[in-house]
Amino acid sequence: MKTYQTKLKEKGTIAEVDVVLGATISFDQFKEAVENAMEKAEK
């Protein structure tokens, strides 16, 4: 997960974060968490 956090900070958007091989499920969970957080922040 720290790799995803670092990449998100570097890239700026979840769409630009590279998927780490063998970690598709955790990436999907990370992506969902980020999207949920962004939605809540917008409200």
PDB file of N, CA, C and O in Angstrom:
ATOM      1  N   MET A   1       0.808  -1.199   0.000  1.00  0.00           N
ATOM      2  CA  MET A   1       0.000   0.000   0.000  1.00  0.00           C
ATOM      3  C   MET A   1       0.853   1.265   0.000  1.00  0.00           C
ATOM      4  O   MET A   1       0.468   2.264  -0.607  1.00  0.00           O
ATOM      5  N   LYS A   2       1.998   1.241   0.666  1.00  0.00           N
ATOM      6  CA  LYS A   2       2.847   2.442   0.684  1.00  0.00           C
ATOM      7  C   LYS A   2       3.307   2.807  -0.727  1.00  0.00           C
ATOM      8  O   LYS A   2       3.445   3.984  -1.060  1.00  0.00           O
ATOM      9  N   THR A   3       3.541   1.787  -1.550  1.00  0.00           N
ATOM     10  CA  THR A   3       3.938   2.053  -2.936  1.00  0.00           C
ATOM     11  C   THR A   3       2.835   2.803  -3.660  1.00  0.00           C
ATOM     12  O   THR A   3       3.107   3.738  -4.412  1.00  0.00           O
ATOM     13  N   TYR A   4       1.593   2.400  -3.437  1.00  0.00           N
ATOM     14  CA  TYR A   4       0.465   3.084  -4.073  1.00  0.00           C
ATOM     15  C   TYR A   4       0.368   4.523  -3.594  1.00  0.00           C
ATOM     16  O   TYR A   4       0.138   5.430  -4.393  1.00  0.00           O
ATOM     17  N   GLN A   5       0.543   4.738  -2.288  1.00  0.00           N
ATOM     18  CA  GLN A   5       0.475   6.089  -1.733  1.00  0.00           C
ATOM     19  C   GLN A   5       1.549   6.980  -2.345  1.00  0.00           C
ATOM     20  O   GLN A   5       1.289   8.124  -2.716  1.00  0.00           O
ATOM     21  N   THR A   6       2.749   6.440  -2.442  1.00  0.00           N
ATOM     22  CA  THR A   6       3.857   7.196  -3.025  1.00  0.00           C
ATOM     23  C   THR A   6       3.571   7.532  -4.478  1.00  0.00           C
ATOM     24  O   THR A   6       3.762   8.672  -4.901  1.00  0.00           O
ATOM     25  N   LYS A   7       3.115   6.550  -5.245  1.00  0.00           N
ATOM     26  CA  LYS A   7       2.809   6.785  -6.665  1.00  0.00           C
ATOM     27  C   LYS A   7       1.686   7.785  -6.828  1.00  0.00           C
ATOM     28  O   LYS A   7       1.726   8.618  -7.734  1.00  0.00           O
ATOM     29  N   LEU A   8       0.667   7.718  -5.954  1.00  0.00           N
ATOM     30  CA  LEU A   8      -0.439   8.668  -6.041  1.00  0.00           C
ATOM     31  C   LEU A   8       0.068  10.081  -5.799  1.00  0.00           C
ATOM     32  O   LEU A   8      -0.338  11.010  -6.497  1.00  0.00           O
ATOM     33  N   LYS A   9       0.942  10.257  -4.828  1.00  0.00           N
ATOM     34  CA  LYS A   9       1.516  11.577  -4.560  1.00  0.00           C
ATOM     35  C   LYS A   9       2.343  12.062  -5.750  1.00  0.00           C
ATOM     36  O   LYS A   9       2.296  13.241  -6.104  1.00  0.00           O
ATOM     37  N   GLU A  10       3.104  11.148  -6.368  1.00  0.00           N
ATOM     38  CA  GLU A  10       3.940  11.508  -7.516  1.00  0.00           C
ATOM     39  C   GLU A  10       3.100  11.867  -8.731  1.00  0.00           C
ATOM     40  O   GLU A  10       3.363  12.870  -9.396  1.00  0.00           O
ATOM     41  N   LYS A  11       2.084  11.048  -9.027  1.00  0.00           N
ATOM     42  CA  LYS A  11       1.309  11.195 -10.254  1.00  0.00           C
ATOM     43  C   LYS A  11       0.168  12.197 -10.122  1.00  0.00           C
ATOM     44  O   LYS A  11      -0.161  12.884 -11.089  1.00  0.00           O
ATOM     45  N   GLY A  12      -0.437  12.291  -8.945  1.00  0.00           N
ATOM     46  CA  GLY A  12      -1.503  13.256  -8.730  1.00  0.00           C
ATOM     47  C   GLY A  12      -2.918  12.735  -8.947  1.00  0.00           C
ATOM     48  O   GLY A  12      -3.872  13.306  -8.420  1.00  0.00           O
ATOM     49  N   THR A  13      -3.065  11.665  -9.714  1.00  0.00           N
ATOM     50  CA  THR A  13      -4.389  11.087  -9.927  1.00  0.00           C
ATOM     51  C   THR A  13      -4.297   9.571  -9.865  1.00  0.00           C
ATOM     52  O   THR A  13      -3.277   8.976 -10.212  1.00  0.00           O
ATOM     53  N   ILE A  14      -5.385   8.960  -9.416  1.00  0.00           N
ATOM     54  CA  ILE A  14      -5.411   7.503  -9.292  1.00  0.00           C
ATOM     55  C   ILE A  14      -5.278   6.828 -10.660  1.00  0.00           C
ATOM     56  O   ILE A  14      -4.751   5.721 -10.764  1.00  0.00           O
ATOM     57  N   ALA A  15      -5.756   7.499 -11.699  1.00  0.00           N
ATOM     58  CA  ALA A  15      -5.677   6.936 -13.047  1.00  0.00           C
ATOM     59  C   ALA A  15      -4.245   6.778 -13.519  1.00  0.00           C
ATOM     60  O   ALA A  15      -3.972   5.943 -14.382  1.00  0.00           O
ATOM     61  N   GLU A  16      -3.326   7.560 -12.974  1.00  0.00           N
ATOM     62  CA  GLU A  16      -1.930   7.526 -13.396  1.00  0.00           C
ATOM     63  C   GLU A  16      -1.064   6.557 -12.592  1.00  0.00           C
ATOM     64  O   GLU A  16       0.106   6.353 -12.915  1.00  0.00           O
ATOM     65  N   VAL A  17      -1.639   5.960 -11.545  1.00  0.00           N
ATOM     66  CA  VAL A  17      -0.863   5.071 -10.683  1.00  0.00           C
ATOM     67  C   VAL A  17      -0.693   3.720 -11.377  1.00  0.00           C
ATOM     68  O   VAL A  17      -1.670   3.106 -11.806  1.00  0.00           O
ATOM     69  N   ASP A  18       0.556   3.265 -11.482  1.00  0.00           N
ATOM     70  CA  ASP A  18       0.827   1.966 -12.099  1.00  0.00           C
ATOM     71  C   ASP A  18       0.379   0.854 -11.176  1.00  0.00           C
ATOM     72  O   ASP A  18       0.536   0.949  -9.959  1.00  0.00           O
ATOM     73  N   VAL A  19      -0.175  -0.191 -11.745  1.00  0.00           N
ATOM     74  CA  VAL A  19      -0.561  -1.361 -10.962  1.00  0.00           C
ATOM     75  C   VAL A  19       0.689  -2.202 -10.722  1.00  0.00           C
ATOM     76  O   VAL A  19       1.412  -2.530 -11.662  1.00  0.00           O
ATOM     77  N   VAL A  20       0.938  -2.545  -9.470  1.00  0.00           N
ATOM     78  CA  VAL A  20       2.067  -3.387  -9.116  1.00  0.00           C
ATOM     79  C   VAL A  20       1.685  -4.832  -9.410  1.00  0.00           C
ATOM     80  O   VAL A  20       0.638  -5.308  -8.969  1.00  0.00           O
ATOM     81  N   LEU A  21       2.531  -5.520 -10.148  1.00  0.00           N
ATOM     82  CA  LEU A  21       2.221  -6.894 -10.530  1.00  0.00           C
ATOM     83  C   LEU A  21       1.957  -7.765  -9.316  1.00  0.00           C
ATOM     84  O   LEU A  21       2.666  -7.687  -8.313  1.00  0.00           O
ATOM     85  N   GLY A  22       0.928  -8.597  -9.419  1.00  0.00           N
ATOM     86  CA  GLY A  22       0.591  -9.521  -8.346  1.00  0.00           C
ATOM     87  C   GLY A  22      -0.181  -8.886  -7.212  1.00  0.00           C
ATOM     88  O   GLY A  22      -0.420  -9.535  -6.194  1.00  0.00           O
ATOM     89  N   ALA A  23      -0.571  -7.649  -7.360  1.00  0.00           N
ATOM     90  CA  ALA A  23      -1.272  -6.964  -6.274  1.00  0.00           C
ATOM     91  C   ALA A  23      -2.564  -6.317  -6.765  1.00  0.00           C
ATOM     92  O   ALA A  23      -2.956  -5.258  -6.275  1.00  0.00           O
ATOM     93  N   THR A  24      -3.216  -6.941  -7.715  1.00  0.00           N
ATOM     94  CA  THR A  24      -4.413  -6.354  -8.314  1.00  0.00           C
ATOM     95  C   THR A  24      -5.511  -6.123  -7.292  1.00  0.00           C
ATOM     96  O   THR A  24      -6.147  -5.069  -7.305  1.00  0.00           O
ATOM     97  N   ILE A  25      -5.747  -7.075  -6.413  1.00  0.00           N
ATOM     98  CA  ILE A  25      -6.821  -6.929  -5.437  1.00  0.00           C
ATOM     99  C   ILE A  25      -6.526  -5.771  -4.489  1.00  0.00           C
ATOM    100  O   ILE A  25      -7.406  -4.954  -4.220  1.00  0.00           O
ATOM    101  N   SER A  26      -5.307  -5.694  -3.985  1.00  0.00           N
ATOM    102  CA  SER A  26      -4.990  -4.596  -3.070  1.00  0.00           C
ATOM    103  C   SER A  26      -5.023  -3.249  -3.793  1.00  0.00           C
ATOM    104  O   SER A  26      -5.397  -2.241  -3.194  1.00  0.00           O
ATOM    105  N   PHE A  27      -4.637  -3.216  -5.068  1.00  0.00           N
ATOM    106  CA  PHE A  27      -4.721  -1.970  -5.830  1.00  0.00           C
ATOM    107  C   PHE A  27      -6.173  -1.562  -5.996  1.00  0.00           C
ATOM    108  O   PHE A  27      -6.508  -0.387  -5.848  1.00  0.00           O
ATOM    109  N   ASP A  28      -7.035  -2.518  -6.303  1.00  0.00           N
ATOM    110  CA  ASP A  28      -8.456  -2.209  -6.449  1.00  0.00           C
ATOM    111  C   ASP A  28      -9.027  -1.657  -5.143  1.00  0.00           C
ATOM    112  O   ASP A  28      -9.825  -0.720  -5.161  1.00  0.00           O
ATOM    113  N   GLN A  29      -8.624  -2.230  -4.022  1.00  0.00           N
ATOM    114  CA  GLN A  29      -9.078  -1.747  -2.717  1.00  0.00           C
ATOM    115  C   GLN A  29      -8.546  -0.339  -2.460  1.00  0.00           C
ATOM    116  O   GLN A  29      -9.274   0.520  -1.963  1.00  0.00           O
ATOM    117  N   PHE A  30      -7.286  -0.103  -2.794  1.00  0.00           N
ATOM    118  CA  PHE A  30      -6.689   1.221  -2.628  1.00  0.00           C
ATOM    119  C   PHE A  30      -7.413   2.240  -3.503  1.00  0.00           C
ATOM    120  O   PHE A  30      -7.733   3.338  -3.050  1.00  0.00           O
ATOM    121  N   LYS A  31      -7.664   1.878  -4.737  1.00  0.00           N
ATOM    122  CA  LYS A  31      -8.346   2.770  -5.675  1.00  0.00           C
ATOM    123  C   LYS A  31      -9.740   3.122  -5.158  1.00  0.00           C
ATOM    124  O   LYS A  31     -10.148   4.282  -5.201  1.00  0.00           O
ATOM    125  N   GLU A  32     -10.454   2.132  -4.677  1.00  0.00           N
ATOM    126  CA  GLU A  32     -11.794   2.366  -4.145  1.00  0.00           C
ATOM    127  C   GLU A  32     -11.741   3.292  -2.923  1.00  0.00           C
ATOM    128  O   GLU A  32     -12.576   4.187  -2.787  1.00  0.00           O
ATOM    129  N   ALA A  33     -10.776   3.081  -2.047  1.00  0.00           N
ATOM    130  CA  ALA A  33     -10.631   3.921  -0.856  1.00  0.00           C
ATOM    131  C   ALA A  33     -10.341   5.371  -1.249  1.00  0.00           C
ATOM    132  O   ALA A  33     -10.905   6.298  -0.669  1.00  0.00           O
ATOM    133  N   VAL A  34      -9.465   5.562  -2.229  1.00  0.00           N
ATOM    134  CA  VAL A  34      -9.134   6.914  -2.684  1.00  0.00           C
ATOM    135  C   VAL A  34     -10.363   7.575  -3.295  1.00  0.00           C
ATOM    136  O   VAL A  34     -10.650   8.737  -3.009  1.00  0.00           O
ATOM    137  N   GLU A  35     -11.081   6.850  -4.125  1.00  0.00           N
ATOM    138  CA  GLU A  35     -12.273   7.407  -4.760  1.00  0.00           C
ATOM    139  C   GLU A  35     -13.327   7.781  -3.716  1.00  0.00           C
ATOM    140  O   GLU A  35     -13.957   8.834  -3.820  1.00  0.00           O
ATOM    141  N   ASN A  36     -13.521   6.919  -2.708  1.00  0.00           N
ATOM    142  CA  ASN A  36     -14.473   7.220  -1.638  1.00  0.00           C
ATOM    143  C   ASN A  36     -14.048   8.459  -0.860  1.00  0.00           C
ATOM    144  O   ASN A  36     -14.880   9.306  -0.534  1.00  0.00           O
ATOM    145  N   ALA A  37     -12.769   8.563  -0.566  1.00  0.00           N
ATOM    146  CA  ALA A  37     -12.259   9.724   0.165  1.00  0.00           C
ATOM    147  C   ALA A  37     -12.452  11.008  -0.642  1.00  0.00           C
ATOM    148  O   ALA A  37     -12.809  12.049  -0.091  1.00  0.00           O
ATOM    149  N   MET A  38     -12.216  10.922  -1.938  1.00  0.00           N
ATOM    150  CA  MET A  38     -12.381  12.103  -2.797  1.00  0.00           C
ATOM    151  C   MET A  38     -13.846  12.530  -2.843  1.00  0.00           C
ATOM    152  O   MET A  38     -14.139  13.725  -2.807  1.00  0.00           O
ATOM    153  N   GLU A  39     -14.760  11.580  -2.921  1.00  0.00           N
ATOM    154  CA  GLU A  39     -16.189  11.892  -2.931  1.00  0.00           C
ATOM    155  C   GLU A  39     -16.605  12.573  -1.636  1.00  0.00           C
ATOM    156  O   GLU A  39     -17.346  13.555  -1.657  1.00  0.00           O
ATOM    157  N   LYS A  40     -16.129  12.055  -0.513  1.00  0.00           N
ATOM    158  CA  LYS A  40     -16.468  12.638   0.786  1.00  0.00           C
ATOM    159  C   LYS A  40     -15.877  14.034   0.920  1.00  0.00           C
ATOM    160  O   LYS A  40     -16.500  14.916   1.512  1.00  0.00           O
ATOM    161  N   ALA A  41     -14.692  14.242   0.381  1.00  0.00           N
ATOM    162  CA  ALA A  41     -14.039  15.544   0.466  1.00  0.00           C
ATOM    163  C   ALA A  41     -14.785  16.589  -0.356  1.00  0.00           C
ATOM    164  O   ALA A  41     -14.771  17.774  -0.021  1.00  0.00           O
ATOM    165  N   GLU A  42     -15.430  16.155  -1.423  1.00  0.00           N
ATOM    166  CA  GLU A  42     -16.147  17.082  -2.289  1.00  0.00           C
ATOM    167  C   GLU A  42     -17.456  17.551  -1.658  1.00  0.00           C
ATOM    168  O   GLU A  42     -17.984  18.595  -2.039  1.00  0.00           O
ATOM    169  N   LYS A  43     -17.982  16.793  -0.702  1.00  0.00           N
ATOM    170  CA  LYS A  43     -19.286  17.135  -0.101  1.00  0.00           C
ATOM    171  C   LYS A  43     -19.186  18.163   0.975  1.00  0.00           C
ATOM    172  O   LYS A  43     -20.199  18.543   1.562  1.00  0.00           O
TER     173      LYS A  43
END
